[in-house]
Amino acid sequence: MASFLYKYKKSSTIPMPCMVFLRGFNANIDKFSSTLLLNRYQTLTMKHFWAIVLLALIVSCSSDTTNRNPYLQEVRFRFELNLNLPLYNNLQNIGNPVYVGNNGVGTRGAFVINTGSSFMAWEASCPNHVPNACSTMSIDGQNAVCSCEGYTYNLFTGQQLDRPDDGNRYHDLLFYRATQSGNVVIISN
């Protein structure tokens, strides 16, 4: 037995069963390391993908704090119009606008009109200058007219009908939400 140990220590070669095992081990290590690198690459790629998706989602979701009109403030309000009351009875007919001048409704009140398929609500202050003594518009048929410059706005679309061609920027009427629930029309911003 001592002679076997002596031969084994002197020999620089590894016995045959160990060589076969090590060759298989080396082959498995190579497969394992290449698979490990591939998995690591795929993991990093997925992390980058989800990071980009998350970044895009965060950038696209923003609170809408922009002012739709530089002359008019964004005033938060909610007001209910009961169509059974004589004051708002005209809204039951298509094309009849009503001025709502209650405190807390818009900047200078609101115009509400029945379009046939829905209700539209607009700010009653002229959108093309700062609110002043003459900026509250008046109803003229299905239009609103500013007494300062005489600008006319359609109450069905909110568009300015007589827009000057002088190169300046002009704004259409400021839109408010109008929803109907039974005989009540709720206007809000």
mmCIF file of the C-alpha atoms, coordinates in Angstrom:
data_MODEL
# 
_entry.id   MODEL 
# 
loop_
_atom_site.group_PDB 
_atom_site.id 
_atom_site.type_symbol 
_atom_site.label_atom_id 
_atom_site.label_alt_id 
_atom_site.label_comp_id 
_atom_site.label_asym_id 
_atom_site.label_entity_id 
_atom_site.label_seq_id 
_atom_site.pdbx_PDB_ins_code 
_atom_site.Cartn_x 
_atom_site.Cartn_y 
_atom_site.Cartn_z 
_atom_site.occupancy 
_atom_site.B_iso_or_equiv 
_atom_site.pdbx_formal_charge 
_atom_site.auth_seq_id 
_atom_site.auth_comp_id 
_atom_site.auth_asym_id 
_atom_site.auth_atom_id 
_atom_site.pdbx_PDB_model_num 
ATOM 1   C CA . MET A 1 1   ? 0.000   0.000  0.000   1.00 0.00 ? 1   MET A CA 1 
ATOM 2   C CA . ALA A 1 2   ? 2.830   2.323  0.778   1.00 0.00 ? 2   ALA A CA 1 
ATOM 3   C CA . SER A 1 3   ? 4.240   1.681  -2.640  1.00 0.00 ? 3   SER A CA 1 
ATOM 4   C CA . PHE A 1 4   ? 0.945   2.827  -4.229  1.00 0.00 ? 4   PHE A CA 1 
ATOM 5   C CA . LEU A 1 5   ? 0.925   6.071  -2.260  1.00 0.00 ? 5   LEU A CA 1 
ATOM 6   C CA . TYR A 1 6   ? 4.516   6.601  -3.133  1.00 0.00 ? 6   TYR A CA 1 
ATOM 7   C CA . LYS A 1 7   ? 3.785   6.097  -6.832  1.00 0.00 ? 7   LYS A CA 1 
ATOM 8   C CA . TYR A 1 8   ? 0.780   8.408  -6.659  1.00 0.00 ? 8   TYR A CA 1 
ATOM 9   C CA . LYS A 1 9   ? 2.710   11.211 -5.014  1.00 0.00 ? 9   LYS A CA 1 
ATOM 10  C CA . LYS A 1 10  ? 5.545   10.918 -7.468  1.00 0.00 ? 10  LYS A CA 1 
ATOM 11  C CA . SER A 1 11  ? 3.319   10.827 -10.473 1.00 0.00 ? 11  SER A CA 1 
ATOM 12  C CA . SER A 1 12  ? 2.369   14.145 -12.001 1.00 0.00 ? 12  SER A CA 1 
ATOM 13  C CA . THR A 1 13  ? -0.628  12.694 -13.745 1.00 0.00 ? 13  THR A CA 1 
ATOM 14  C CA . ILE A 1 14  ? -4.077  12.397 -12.252 1.00 0.00 ? 14  ILE A CA 1 
ATOM 15  C CA . PRO A 1 15  ? -5.744  8.980  -12.267 1.00 0.00 ? 15  PRO A CA 1 
ATOM 16  C CA . MET A 1 16  ? -8.162  8.305  -15.153 1.00 0.00 ? 16  MET A CA 1 
ATOM 17  C CA . PRO A 1 17  ? -11.496 8.383  -13.234 1.00 0.00 ? 17  PRO A CA 1 
ATOM 18  C CA . CYS A 1 18  ? -10.632 11.865 -11.890 1.00 0.00 ? 18  CYS A CA 1 
ATOM 19  C CA . MET A 1 19  ? -9.764  13.127 -15.394 1.00 0.00 ? 19  MET A CA 1 
ATOM 20  C CA . VAL A 1 20  ? -13.143 12.102 -16.783 1.00 0.00 ? 20  VAL A CA 1 
ATOM 21  C CA . PHE A 1 21  ? -14.899 13.770 -13.884 1.00 0.00 ? 21  PHE A CA 1 
ATOM 22  C CA . LEU A 1 22  ? -12.933 17.000 -14.285 1.00 0.00 ? 22  LEU A CA 1 
ATOM 23  C CA . ARG A 1 23  ? -13.534 17.132 -18.032 1.00 0.00 ? 23  ARG A CA 1 
ATOM 24  C CA . GLY A 1 24  ? -17.256 16.857 -17.441 1.00 0.00 ? 24  GLY A CA 1 
ATOM 25  C CA . PHE A 1 25  ? -17.016 19.419 -14.668 1.00 0.00 ? 25  PHE A CA 1 
ATOM 26  C CA . ASN A 1 26  ? -15.161 21.885 -16.917 1.00 0.00 ? 26  ASN A CA 1 
ATOM 27  C CA . ALA A 1 27  ? -17.746 21.446 -19.670 1.00 0.00 ? 27  ALA A CA 1 
ATOM 28  C CA . ASN A 1 28  ? -20.558 22.043 -17.193 1.00 0.00 ? 28  ASN A CA 1 
ATOM 29  C CA . ILE A 1 29  ? -18.775 25.111 -15.783 1.00 0.00 ? 29  ILE A CA 1 
ATOM 30  C CA . ASP A 1 30  ? -18.506 26.572 -19.297 1.00 0.00 ? 30  ASP A CA 1 
ATOM 31  C CA . LYS A 1 31  ? -22.206 25.953 -19.957 1.00 0.00 ? 31  LYS A CA 1 
ATOM 32  C CA . PHE A 1 32  ? -23.086 27.332 -16.535 1.00 0.00 ? 32  PHE A CA 1 
ATOM 33  C CA . SER A 1 33  ? -20.995 30.478 -16.945 1.00 0.00 ? 33  SER A CA 1 
ATOM 34  C CA . SER A 1 34  ? -22.334 31.201 -20.440 1.00 0.00 ? 34  SER A CA 1 
ATOM 35  C CA . THR A 1 35  ? -25.915 30.632 -19.212 1.00 0.00 ? 35  THR A CA 1 
ATOM 36  C CA . LEU A 1 36  ? -25.204 32.807 -16.192 1.00 0.00 ? 36  LEU A CA 1 
ATOM 37  C CA . LEU A 1 37  ? -23.885 35.608 -18.392 1.00 0.00 ? 37  LEU A CA 1 
ATOM 38  C CA . LEU A 1 38  ? -26.873 35.295 -20.729 1.00 0.00 ? 38  LEU A CA 1 
ATOM 39  C CA . ASN A 1 39  ? -29.325 35.393 -17.807 1.00 0.00 ? 39  ASN A CA 1 
ATOM 40  C CA . ARG A 1 40  ? -27.501 38.373 -16.322 1.00 0.00 ? 40  ARG A CA 1 
ATOM 41  C CA . TYR A 1 41  ? -27.671 40.198 -19.662 1.00 0.00 ? 41  TYR A CA 1 
ATOM 42  C CA . GLN A 1 42  ? -31.387 39.417 -20.015 1.00 0.00 ? 42  GLN A CA 1 
ATOM 43  C CA . THR A 1 43  ? -32.032 40.561 -16.441 1.00 0.00 ? 43  THR A CA 1 
ATOM 44  C CA . LEU A 1 44  ? -30.204 43.844 -17.029 1.00 0.00 ? 44  LEU A CA 1 
ATOM 45  C CA . THR A 1 45  ? -32.047 44.324 -20.315 1.00 0.00 ? 45  THR A CA 1 
ATOM 46  C CA . MET A 1 46  ? -35.421 43.783 -18.617 1.00 0.00 ? 46  MET A CA 1 
ATOM 47  C CA . LYS A 1 47  ? -34.447 46.142 -15.794 1.00 0.00 ? 47  LYS A CA 1 
ATOM 48  C CA . HIS A 1 48  ? -33.527 48.810 -18.325 1.00 0.00 ? 48  HIS A CA 1 
ATOM 49  C CA . PHE A 1 49  ? -36.753 48.199 -20.235 1.00 0.00 ? 49  PHE A CA 1 
ATOM 50  C CA . TRP A 1 50  ? -38.926 48.585 -17.126 1.00 0.00 ? 50  TRP A CA 1 
ATOM 51  C CA . ALA A 1 51  ? -36.933 51.616 -15.983 1.00 0.00 ? 51  ALA A CA 1 
ATOM 52  C CA . ILE A 1 52  ? -37.578 53.293 -19.349 1.00 0.00 ? 52  ILE A CA 1 
ATOM 53  C CA . VAL A 1 53  ? -41.284 52.382 -19.217 1.00 0.00 ? 53  VAL A CA 1 
ATOM 54  C CA . LEU A 1 54  ? -41.562 53.756 -15.671 1.00 0.00 ? 54  LEU A CA 1 
ATOM 55  C CA . LEU A 1 55  ? -39.734 56.946 -16.638 1.00 0.00 ? 55  LEU A CA 1 
ATOM 56  C CA . ALA A 1 56  ? -42.005 57.447 -19.658 1.00 0.00 ? 56  ALA A CA 1 
ATOM 57  C CA . LEU A 1 57  ? -45.069 56.891 -17.479 1.00 0.00 ? 57  LEU A CA 1 
ATOM 58  C CA . ILE A 1 58  ? -43.903 59.398 -14.877 1.00 0.00 ? 58  ILE A CA 1 
ATOM 59  C CA . VAL A 1 59  ? -43.085 62.004 -17.522 1.00 0.00 ? 59  VAL A CA 1 
ATOM 60  C CA . SER A 1 60  ? -46.409 61.551 -19.332 1.00 0.00 ? 60  SER A CA 1 
ATOM 61  C CA . CYS A 1 61  ? -48.477 61.812 -16.135 1.00 0.00 ? 61  CYS A CA 1 
ATOM 62  C CA . SER A 1 62  ? -48.574 65.416 -15.114 1.00 0.00 ? 62  SER A CA 1 
ATOM 63  C CA . SER A 1 63  ? -51.061 67.465 -13.240 1.00 0.00 ? 63  SER A CA 1 
ATOM 64  C CA . ASP A 1 64  ? -52.768 69.899 -15.546 1.00 0.00 ? 64  ASP A CA 1 
ATOM 65  C CA . THR A 1 65  ? -51.851 73.119 -13.802 1.00 0.00 ? 65  THR A CA 1 
ATOM 66  C CA . THR A 1 66  ? -51.573 75.129 -16.979 1.00 0.00 ? 66  THR A CA 1 
ATOM 67  C CA . ASN A 1 67  ? -53.823 78.117 -17.344 1.00 0.00 ? 67  ASN A CA 1 
ATOM 68  C CA . ARG A 1 68  ? -56.046 77.762 -20.387 1.00 0.00 ? 68  ARG A CA 1 
ATOM 69  C CA . ASN A 1 69  ? -56.279 81.538 -20.763 1.00 0.00 ? 69  ASN A CA 1 
ATOM 70  C CA . PRO A 1 70  ? -53.719 84.079 -19.529 1.00 0.00 ? 70  PRO A CA 1 
ATOM 71  C CA . TYR A 1 71  ? -56.395 86.705 -18.798 1.00 0.00 ? 71  TYR A CA 1 
ATOM 72  C CA . LEU A 1 72  ? -58.775 84.528 -16.771 1.00 0.00 ? 72  LEU A CA 1 
ATOM 73  C CA . GLN A 1 73  ? -58.066 82.699 -13.530 1.00 0.00 ? 73  GLN A CA 1 
ATOM 74  C CA . GLU A 1 74  ? -58.960 79.043 -13.106 1.00 0.00 ? 74  GLU A CA 1 
ATOM 75  C CA . VAL A 1 75  ? -61.731 79.241 -10.500 1.00 0.00 ? 75  VAL A CA 1 
ATOM 76  C CA . ARG A 1 76  ? -62.973 76.012 -8.924  1.00 0.00 ? 76  ARG A CA 1 
ATOM 77  C CA . PHE A 1 77  ? -66.713 75.824 -8.467  1.00 0.00 ? 77  PHE A CA 1 
ATOM 78  C CA . ARG A 1 78  ? -69.746 73.552 -8.718  1.00 0.00 ? 78  ARG A CA 1 
ATOM 79  C CA . PHE A 1 79  ? -73.239 74.878 -9.277  1.00 0.00 ? 79  PHE A CA 1 
ATOM 80  C CA . GLU A 1 80  ? -76.527 73.060 -9.868  1.00 0.00 ? 80  GLU A CA 1 
ATOM 81  C CA . LEU A 1 81  ? -79.247 74.433 -12.143 1.00 0.00 ? 81  LEU A CA 1 
ATOM 82  C CA . ASN A 1 82  ? -82.720 73.009 -11.503 1.00 0.00 ? 82  ASN A CA 1 
ATOM 83  C CA . LEU A 1 83  ? -84.531 73.048 -14.855 1.00 0.00 ? 83  LEU A CA 1 
ATOM 84  C CA . ASN A 1 84  ? -87.916 73.059 -13.073 1.00 0.00 ? 84  ASN A CA 1 
ATOM 85  C CA . LEU A 1 85  ? -87.257 76.564 -11.717 1.00 0.00 ? 85  LEU A CA 1 
ATOM 86  C CA . PRO A 1 86  ? -88.554 79.474 -13.858 1.00 0.00 ? 86  PRO A CA 1 
ATOM 87  C CA . LEU A 1 87  ? -85.089 81.084 -13.872 1.00 0.00 ? 87  LEU A CA 1 
ATOM 88  C CA . TYR A 1 88  ? -83.578 78.120 -15.761 1.00 0.00 ? 88  TYR A CA 1 
ATOM 89  C CA . ASN A 1 89  ? -86.707 76.909 -17.581 1.00 0.00 ? 89  ASN A CA 1 
ATOM 90  C CA . ASN A 1 90  ? -85.387 78.259 -20.928 1.00 0.00 ? 90  ASN A CA 1 
ATOM 91  C CA . LEU A 1 91  ? -82.693 75.571 -20.880 1.00 0.00 ? 91  LEU A CA 1 
ATOM 92  C CA . GLN A 1 92  ? -85.325 72.928 -21.613 1.00 0.00 ? 92  GLN A CA 1 
ATOM 93  C CA . ASN A 1 93  ? -85.491 74.276 -25.203 1.00 0.00 ? 93  ASN A CA 1 
ATOM 94  C CA . ILE A 1 94  ? -82.655 73.754 -27.668 1.00 0.00 ? 94  ILE A CA 1 
ATOM 95  C CA . GLY A 1 95  ? -80.618 76.878 -28.410 1.00 0.00 ? 95  GLY A CA 1 
ATOM 96  C CA . ASN A 1 96  ? -81.824 79.039 -25.513 1.00 0.00 ? 96  ASN A CA 1 
ATOM 97  C CA . PRO A 1 97  ? -78.843 80.304 -23.477 1.00 0.00 ? 97  PRO A CA 1 
ATOM 98  C CA . VAL A 1 98  ? -79.060 81.371 -19.832 1.00 0.00 ? 98  VAL A CA 1 
ATOM 99  C CA . TYR A 1 99  ? -76.712 83.632 -17.886 1.00 0.00 ? 99  TYR A CA 1 
ATOM 100 C CA . VAL A 1 100 ? -75.816 82.347 -14.405 1.00 0.00 ? 100 VAL A CA 1 
ATOM 101 C CA . GLY A 1 101 ? -74.446 85.288 -12.433 1.00 0.00 ? 101 GLY A CA 1 
ATOM 102 C CA . ASN A 1 102 ? -74.366 83.795 -8.947  1.00 0.00 ? 102 ASN A CA 1 
ATOM 103 C CA . ASN A 1 103 ? -71.393 84.479 -6.684  1.00 0.00 ? 103 ASN A CA 1 
ATOM 104 C CA . GLY A 1 104 ? -68.754 81.800 -6.928  1.00 0.00 ? 104 GLY A CA 1 
ATOM 105 C CA . VAL A 1 105 ? -69.697 80.732 -10.469 1.00 0.00 ? 105 VAL A CA 1 
ATOM 106 C CA . GLY A 1 106 ? -66.674 81.366 -12.655 1.00 0.00 ? 106 GLY A CA 1 
ATOM 107 C CA . THR A 1 107 ? -64.945 84.732 -12.754 1.00 0.00 ? 107 THR A CA 1 
ATOM 108 C CA . ARG A 1 108 ? -67.937 86.779 -13.946 1.00 0.00 ? 108 ARG A CA 1 
ATOM 109 C CA . GLY A 1 109 ? -70.615 84.107 -14.113 1.00 0.00 ? 109 GLY A CA 1 
ATOM 110 C CA . ALA A 1 110 ? -71.324 81.547 -16.825 1.00 0.00 ? 110 ALA A CA 1 
ATOM 111 C CA . PHE A 1 111 ? -73.424 81.083 -19.936 1.00 0.00 ? 111 PHE A CA 1 
ATOM 112 C CA . VAL A 1 112 ? -75.216 77.740 -20.279 1.00 0.00 ? 112 VAL A CA 1 
ATOM 113 C CA . ILE A 1 113 ? -76.887 76.557 -23.483 1.00 0.00 ? 113 ILE A CA 1 
ATOM 114 C CA . ASN A 1 114 ? -78.819 73.422 -24.472 1.00 0.00 ? 114 ASN A CA 1 
ATOM 115 C CA . THR A 1 115 ? -77.286 72.089 -27.722 1.00 0.00 ? 115 THR A CA 1 
ATOM 116 C CA . GLY A 1 116 ? -79.877 69.356 -28.164 1.00 0.00 ? 116 GLY A CA 1 
ATOM 117 C CA . SER A 1 117 ? -77.539 66.491 -27.354 1.00 0.00 ? 117 SER A CA 1 
ATOM 118 C CA . SER A 1 118 ? -75.877 68.029 -24.290 1.00 0.00 ? 118 SER A CA 1 
ATOM 119 C CA . PHE A 1 119 ? -75.369 71.249 -22.364 1.00 0.00 ? 119 PHE A CA 1 
ATOM 120 C CA . MET A 1 120 ? -72.425 73.599 -22.855 1.00 0.00 ? 120 MET A CA 1 
ATOM 121 C CA . ALA A 1 121 ? -71.171 76.074 -20.237 1.00 0.00 ? 121 ALA A CA 1 
ATOM 122 C CA . TRP A 1 122 ? -68.809 79.009 -20.857 1.00 0.00 ? 122 TRP A CA 1 
ATOM 123 C CA . GLU A 1 123 ? -67.181 81.727 -18.764 1.00 0.00 ? 123 GLU A CA 1 
ATOM 124 C CA . ALA A 1 124 ? -69.150 84.999 -19.039 1.00 0.00 ? 124 ALA A CA 1 
ATOM 125 C CA . SER A 1 125 ? -66.050 87.222 -18.927 1.00 0.00 ? 125 SER A CA 1 
ATOM 126 C CA . CYS A 1 126 ? -64.488 88.156 -22.271 1.00 0.00 ? 126 CYS A CA 1 
ATOM 127 C CA . PRO A 1 127 ? -61.466 85.879 -22.782 1.00 0.00 ? 127 PRO A CA 1 
ATOM 128 C CA . ASN A 1 128 ? -59.370 88.453 -24.641 1.00 0.00 ? 128 ASN A CA 1 
ATOM 129 C CA . HIS A 1 129 ? -58.614 90.931 -21.886 1.00 0.00 ? 129 HIS A CA 1 
ATOM 130 C CA . VAL A 1 130 ? -58.277 91.149 -18.114 1.00 0.00 ? 130 VAL A CA 1 
ATOM 131 C CA . PRO A 1 131 ? -61.657 91.274 -16.296 1.00 0.00 ? 131 PRO A CA 1 
ATOM 132 C CA . ASN A 1 132 ? -62.763 94.868 -15.769 1.00 0.00 ? 132 ASN A CA 1 
ATOM 133 C CA . ALA A 1 133 ? -65.964 96.941 -15.607 1.00 0.00 ? 133 ALA A CA 1 
ATOM 134 C CA . CYS A 1 134 ? -67.020 96.112 -19.181 1.00 0.00 ? 134 CYS A CA 1 
ATOM 135 C CA . SER A 1 135 ? -65.714 92.540 -19.532 1.00 0.00 ? 135 SER A CA 1 
ATOM 136 C CA . THR A 1 136 ? -68.932 90.730 -18.529 1.00 0.00 ? 136 THR A CA 1 
ATOM 137 C CA . MET A 1 137 ? -70.539 89.802 -21.824 1.00 0.00 ? 137 MET A CA 1 
ATOM 138 C CA . SER A 1 138 ? -74.215 89.880 -22.702 1.00 0.00 ? 138 SER A CA 1 
ATOM 139 C CA . ILE A 1 139 ? -76.363 87.380 -24.592 1.00 0.00 ? 139 ILE A CA 1 
ATOM 140 C CA . ASP A 1 140 ? -77.429 88.263 -28.137 1.00 0.00 ? 140 ASP A CA 1 
ATOM 141 C CA . GLY A 1 141 ? -79.508 85.360 -29.499 1.00 0.00 ? 141 GLY A CA 1 
ATOM 142 C CA . GLN A 1 142 ? -77.151 82.342 -29.472 1.00 0.00 ? 142 GLN A CA 1 
ATOM 143 C CA . ASN A 1 143 ? -74.045 84.495 -29.173 1.00 0.00 ? 143 ASN A CA 1 
ATOM 144 C CA . ALA A 1 144 ? -72.252 86.353 -26.399 1.00 0.00 ? 144 ALA A CA 1 
ATOM 145 C CA . VAL A 1 145 ? -71.033 89.894 -27.080 1.00 0.00 ? 145 VAL A CA 1 
ATOM 146 C CA . CYS A 1 146 ? -68.265 91.757 -25.218 1.00 0.00 ? 146 CYS A CA 1 
ATOM 147 C CA . SER A 1 147 ? -69.210 95.379 -24.566 1.00 0.00 ? 147 SER A CA 1 
ATOM 148 C CA . CYS A 1 148 ? -65.537 96.501 -24.434 1.00 0.00 ? 148 CYS A CA 1 
ATOM 149 C CA . GLU A 1 149 ? -64.392 95.667 -27.990 1.00 0.00 ? 149 GLU A CA 1 
ATOM 150 C CA . GLY A 1 150 ? -67.596 94.260 -29.427 1.00 0.00 ? 150 GLY A CA 1 
ATOM 151 C CA . TYR A 1 151 ? -66.151 90.755 -29.914 1.00 0.00 ? 151 TYR A CA 1 
ATOM 152 C CA . THR A 1 152 ? -68.831 88.132 -30.638 1.00 0.00 ? 152 THR A CA 1 
ATOM 153 C CA . TYR A 1 153 ? -68.615 84.478 -29.528 1.00 0.00 ? 153 TYR A CA 1 
ATOM 154 C CA . ASN A 1 154 ? -70.813 81.537 -30.530 1.00 0.00 ? 154 ASN A CA 1 
ATOM 155 C CA . LEU A 1 155 ? -72.333 79.817 -27.477 1.00 0.00 ? 155 LEU A CA 1 
ATOM 156 C CA . PHE A 1 156 ? -72.611 76.424 -29.246 1.00 0.00 ? 156 PHE A CA 1 
ATOM 157 C CA . THR A 1 157 ? -68.876 76.190 -30.034 1.00 0.00 ? 157 THR A CA 1 
ATOM 158 C CA . GLY A 1 158 ? -67.259 78.922 -27.925 1.00 0.00 ? 158 GLY A CA 1 
ATOM 159 C CA . GLN A 1 159 ? -65.408 80.285 -30.964 1.00 0.00 ? 159 GLN A CA 1 
ATOM 160 C CA . GLN A 1 160 ? -64.838 83.960 -31.592 1.00 0.00 ? 160 GLN A CA 1 
ATOM 161 C CA . LEU A 1 161 ? -66.808 84.881 -34.706 1.00 0.00 ? 161 LEU A CA 1 
ATOM 162 C CA . ASP A 1 162 ? -65.130 88.195 -35.577 1.00 0.00 ? 162 ASP A CA 1 
ATOM 163 C CA . ARG A 1 163 ? -61.465 87.444 -34.930 1.00 0.00 ? 163 ARG A CA 1 
ATOM 164 C CA . PRO A 1 164 ? -59.308 90.406 -36.091 1.00 0.00 ? 164 PRO A CA 1 
ATOM 165 C CA . ASP A 1 165 ? -56.525 89.635 -38.562 1.00 0.00 ? 165 ASP A CA 1 
ATOM 166 C CA . ASP A 1 166 ? -53.834 91.735 -36.899 1.00 0.00 ? 166 ASP A CA 1 
ATOM 167 C CA . GLY A 1 167 ? -51.342 88.999 -35.964 1.00 0.00 ? 167 GLY A CA 1 
ATOM 168 C CA . ASN A 1 168 ? -52.265 88.982 -32.250 1.00 0.00 ? 168 ASN A CA 1 
ATOM 169 C CA . ARG A 1 169 ? -53.380 85.854 -30.452 1.00 0.00 ? 169 ARG A CA 1 
ATOM 170 C CA . TYR A 1 170 ? -57.077 85.726 -29.587 1.00 0.00 ? 170 TYR A CA 1 
ATOM 171 C CA . HIS A 1 171 ? -58.758 83.228 -27.275 1.00 0.00 ? 171 HIS A CA 1 
ATOM 172 C CA . ASP A 1 172 ? -62.099 81.472 -27.540 1.00 0.00 ? 172 ASP A CA 1 
ATOM 173 C CA . LEU A 1 173 ? -64.525 81.233 -24.604 1.00 0.00 ? 173 LEU A CA 1 
ATOM 174 C CA . LEU A 1 174 ? -63.317 79.411 -21.507 1.00 0.00 ? 174 LEU A CA 1 
ATOM 175 C CA . PHE A 1 175 ? -65.134 76.067 -21.300 1.00 0.00 ? 175 PHE A CA 1 
ATOM 176 C CA . TYR A 1 176 ? -66.697 74.671 -18.113 1.00 0.00 ? 176 TYR A CA 1 
ATOM 177 C CA . ARG A 1 177 ? -68.038 71.135 -17.614 1.00 0.00 ? 177 ARG A CA 1 
ATOM 178 C CA . ALA A 1 178 ? -71.802 70.731 -17.845 1.00 0.00 ? 178 ALA A CA 1 
ATOM 179 C CA . THR A 1 179 ? -73.501 67.436 -16.996 1.00 0.00 ? 179 THR A CA 1 
ATOM 180 C CA . GLN A 1 180 ? -77.175 66.597 -16.750 1.00 0.00 ? 180 GLN A CA 1 
ATOM 181 C CA . SER A 1 181 ? -78.672 64.389 -14.066 1.00 0.00 ? 181 SER A CA 1 
ATOM 182 C CA . GLY A 1 182 ? -82.434 64.226 -14.420 1.00 0.00 ? 182 GLY A CA 1 
ATOM 183 C CA . ASN A 1 183 ? -83.785 67.791 -14.276 1.00 0.00 ? 183 ASN A CA 1 
ATOM 184 C CA . VAL A 1 184 ? -80.573 69.187 -12.846 1.00 0.00 ? 184 VAL A CA 1 
ATOM 185 C CA . VAL A 1 185 ? -77.638 70.541 -14.888 1.00 0.00 ? 185 VAL A CA 1 
ATOM 186 C CA . ILE A 1 186 ? -74.362 70.697 -12.951 1.00 0.00 ? 186 ILE A CA 1 
ATOM 187 C CA . ILE A 1 187 ? -71.737 73.171 -14.160 1.00 0.00 ? 187 ILE A CA 1 
ATOM 188 C CA . SER A 1 188 ? -68.272 72.931 -12.664 1.00 0.00 ? 188 SER A CA 1 
ATOM 189 C CA . ASN A 1 189 ? -64.607 73.600 -13.149 1.00 0.00 ? 189 ASN A CA 1 
# 
